Amino acid sequence: MKISAFAISFLCFSCAVAFVFAERSRWPISRAMLKMTASTAFVLLAAECGAASSDYGRLLLTALIFCWLGDLFLLSSKKVYFLIGTAAFLFGHVAFAAAFASEPTNLKAFLIALALMTAFGAGVLYWLWNRLSGIFEFAVPVYVAAIALMSSLAIAHSAASGSMLAAAGALAFITSDISVARDRFIGRSIANYGWGLPLYYVAQVLLAISAAQMDPRSF
């Protein structure tokens, strides 16, 4: 892969680590700047990896831009911005799912993954349900359904392509989402700082790099 792609990945991870420190230290301006720099980096990484050269890449880039918007809105803890941010991430998951579905997929892997992810999603809803109220009683199940479908298609795509980038990225993304849900609905925890936020950026970098599979010139 191009040296520039490695440099952008390094920038993303460096800012993500610094963002975690700023978040824990409650430095609002620093956390905002570091978070959005890290998020901008994964969008630029996808572009550098040739995302614009294929349907898969363009859908992937769209998904990452939605995630960038989600990151922006989730800088605020206000309910309205949390909802808007969640909606942006929902559209991001839909775009990721469309990207994976645009390429050959392994049907058997998809069905097995969908069954497992549906069971996992049901467990997550059971865990959260008593903490949900109002619009979240609708929004959270829809979001869980979207990530179950997205991750199942990612696994099916990886099984067909032989590359584990999409599957690894999707599963890391889901794990990160669990930490966000716990932080929002159960209570703030070291989990979000310790592994949730780092895994989110690992996920986005892996997904961004997967665009290079469709453009050999990116390697």
N, C-alpha and C positions, 0 to 999 in steps of 0.2 A: 504494500500500500504506500501511497505517496507520503513523503516526509511531512508535507503540510497537514495531512490528515492526522498523523501522529501528534503533531504540534497542537492541533485543535482539540484532540482528545485529551492531551495533557492539560490544556487550558481549562477544559470542562471539569476534569477531576480535581484540579488544583483549586478552582473557585468553589467547587462543591464542598471540598474539605473545609475551606476557609468559611464557607457559608454555615456549615454545621457549628463551627466554633462561634461565629457571630450570633447565630440563633440562640445558642445556649447562654451566651454572654449578654443577650438582650441589647444588641447594638442595631437599632432599626434601620439606619441609613446604610450601614455596611452590609447587613443581611440582604437588603433589597438589591443593592448593586451587585453583590457577589452571586446571588441566586439568578438574577436575570442575565448576568454575563455567562454563567454556566449553561443556562437554558438556551441562550443565543448560540453558544458554541455547538450544541448538538444539532441545531438547525443548519448551521454553516457546515458542520461535518457531513451531514447527508448530502448537501449540495456539492461539497468537495468530492464525495464518493460517487458522483455521477447520477444523483437521484433524478435530475431533469431529463435523462436520456431514455427512460422507460416508464411504462404505465405503473409498474410496481413502485418505482422510485418516486414518481410524482404523487401517488397516493400516500406513500410513506412520508414524504415531505409535508403534505397537507396535514397528516396526523401529528407530526412533530410541531407544526405551527400551532395547531389547536392546543397541544400540551404547553407550548410557550405561553399562550394566552391564559391557560389554566394556572400556570405558575404565577403569572402577573396578578391575577385576581386573588389567588390564595395568599398573597402577601398580607392581606387584611384578614382579621379574624371575624369580621362582621358577617352575619348570616347571609345577607343578600349577595355579598361578594363570594362567599363560600359556595352558594348555589350556582352562581354564574361560572365560577371556576370549575365546579363539578360538571356542569353542562359542557364546558369546553373540553374537559377530559373525556366525557362520554362521546362527543363527536370525534375526538382523537382515537378512541378505541374502535369506533365504527370505521374510520378511515384506515386504521391498521388492519382490521378484519377484511376490508375490501382489497387492500394491497395483497394480503396473503391469498385471498380467494382468486385474485387475478392471475395467479401462477398455478402450475400443476400442483395438486394436493393428493395425499394418500388417504383414500376413503376409510380404510380400516383404522388407520391412526386417528383420523378425525372422529370417528364414532366412539372409539375407546376413550379418547381425550375428552370428548363432549360429555360422556357419561361420568367420568371422574370429576370434571370441572363443575358439572351440575350438582353432584353430591357435595363437593367442596363449597360451592356457592350457597347451597341450602344450609350447610353448617354455619357459614358466616352470618347468614340472615338470622338463624336461630340464636346465635351469639349476640347479635346486635338488636334484635327486634324490640325488646322491652325498653331500649334506650331511644327508639325512634318515635317521632311524633310529627304531626302535620304533613307537610309536603315530603318529608324524608321517608314516610311510610310508602310512598310511591317511587320517589327518586332513587332510593338505595336499591330496591329490587331490580329496577331497570338497569342501573349501573352494574350490578352484580351479573345480570344476564349478559350484558354487553362484554364484560371482561371474560366470562366463561366462553362465549362464542369466539372472541378474539384470540384467546389463548389456545383454544382447540384448533382453530384454523392455522395458527402459527406452528403448532406441533405437526399438523398434517402437511404444511408447506415444508417444514424442515425434514420430515420423513421422506418426502418426494425429492427434495433437492440434494439431500445429503449434507447440508450445512445446518449446524445447530444454532446459528446466530439468532434467527427469529424466535425459536422456541425458548432459548435461554433468556433473551430479552423480554419476551412476554411473561415468563414465569417470574423474573426479577421484578417486573412492573407490578404484577399481582401482589407479590410479597410486600412491596412498598405501599401499595394501596391499603393493605391490611393495617399497616402501621398508622397510616393517615386516618383510617376509620376509627381505630382504637383511640387515637389522640383526640379526635373530634367528639366521639359519642361515649366513650368509656372514661377517659381522663388522660391528661398529659402524662407521657411516659418516656423513659430513656430510650425505649424501642425506636421511636421516631427519629431520634438523633443518632442512636447507635447503629441501626442498620436500615431503617426505612428510607431516609434521605440519601445515603450513599448508594443503596441499591437502585433507587429511582434513576440516578444519573448513569449508573452502570447499564441499566436497561436501555436508556435512550441512546447511549453510545453504541451498544450492540445492535440495536435496531437501525440506527443511522448507517452503521458500517455495512449492514446487510444490503444496502442499495448498491454497493460496489460489485455484488455478485452479478448484477445485470449489466454492468459496464466494465468490461475487462481493462479498459484504458485507465481505470482508477487504481489499478494495482501496480 
